[in-house]
Amino acid sequence: MLGPPCQVPLPLVAGDRAPTPPTRAARAGEEHLDPAARAEEWLQLRLRLIEGVDLAEARARLGRDLRADAGVLREAGLVRIAGGRLTLTRRGLLLENEVALRLWG
């Protein structure tokens, strides 16, 4: 059986800052992302949708054309591009994180 959690505060190490109290939004469960993280999250969420990623919207949000990065993924049978949309194949759905990394970076 475990005892009560340790209540002794750890000393700050040189260069550490004391933690700031959470903002009201953070306490409410909201998450605030910087623009790059928001774009990455958008891409990952859209890839999981059946309708996939609208390439024009992706260009506006990410500042680049995903078609250039998608060529190798299409040859590997992970994505398809049709009607201005990029969608994952069955195989691509299984490897969605890797596909997103390739498209993102």
C-alpha atoms as one frame of an Amber mdcrd trajectory, in Angstrom:
protein
   0.000   0.000   0.000   1.324   3.414  -0.952   1.485   6.235   1.528   0.265
   9.787   0.968   1.922  11.769  -1.822   4.986  13.792  -0.932   4.088  17.332
   0.059   7.653  18.678   0.183   8.155  21.329  -2.535  11.229  20.838  -4.683
  13.715  23.730  -4.662  14.155  25.709  -7.844  17.356  25.084  -9.750  19.314
  28.010 -11.190  17.537  29.132 -14.354  14.176  27.610 -13.389  11.173  29.816
 -13.013   8.410  29.354 -10.536   5.366  27.896 -12.284   2.748  30.423 -13.212
  -0.792  29.783 -12.067  -3.087  28.463 -14.788  -5.159  30.992 -16.660  -8.914
  30.941 -16.414  -9.100  29.350 -19.900  -6.646  26.605 -18.925  -8.617  25.876
 -15.776 -11.738  25.554 -17.918 -10.032  22.875 -20.027  -9.319  25.047 -23.043
  -6.078  24.714 -24.934  -4.363  27.619 -26.651  -2.083  26.658 -29.529   0.385
  28.809 -31.396  -0.301  29.175 -35.152   2.132  26.404 -36.174   0.686  23.926
 -33.674  -2.838  24.885 -34.726  -1.983  24.225 -38.400  -0.416  20.862 -37.541
  -3.459  19.875 -35.490  -5.755  20.956 -38.332  -3.838  18.764 -40.802  -3.942
  15.700 -38.555  -7.649  16.083 -37.880  -8.503  16.573 -41.559  -6.505  13.523
 -42.581  -8.714  11.376 -40.353 -11.908  12.547 -42.056 -13.366  10.550 -44.944
 -13.467  13.698 -47.076  -9.784  14.313 -46.346  -7.863  17.544 -46.796  -8.989
  20.311 -49.128  -5.735  21.193 -50.902  -6.655  24.857 -51.446  -7.482  25.288
 -47.760  -4.283  23.454 -46.817  -2.273  25.844 -48.970  -3.894  28.823 -47.247
  -3.381  27.404 -43.748   0.057  25.847 -44.198   1.519  28.237 -46.746   2.543
  25.516 -49.190   1.128  23.000 -51.643   0.846  19.492 -50.198   0.890  17.905
 -53.667   4.685  18.115 -53.801   5.046  16.180 -50.538   2.245  13.750 -51.398
   3.914  12.258 -54.498   5.958   9.679 -52.605   3.004   8.905 -50.351   0.762
   8.352 -53.374   3.336   6.020 -54.951   3.435   4.071 -51.671  -0.347   3.668
 -51.796  -0.964   5.778 -48.678  -2.884   8.727 -50.170  -4.931   9.612 -53.210
  -5.513  13.027 -54.729  -8.733  13.696 -56.620 -11.068  16.639 -56.984  -8.728
  19.001 -55.169  -8.678  16.794 -52.074  -6.068  14.567 -50.490  -7.476  11.486
 -48.766  -5.920   8.524 -47.032  -6.213   5.036 -48.469  -7.016   2.087 -46.199
  -3.305   1.524 -45.784  -2.777   5.246 -45.175  -5.358   5.211 -42.385  -3.282
   2.623 -40.565  -0.198   4.834 -40.910  -1.880   8.227 -40.441   0.704   9.582
 -38.002   3.564   8.806 -40.377   1.644  10.319 -43.309   0.972  13.470 -41.290
   4.654  13.747 -40.360   5.693  13.443 -44.002   3.175  16.065 -45.099   3.992
  18.377 -42.210   7.726  18.316 -42.392
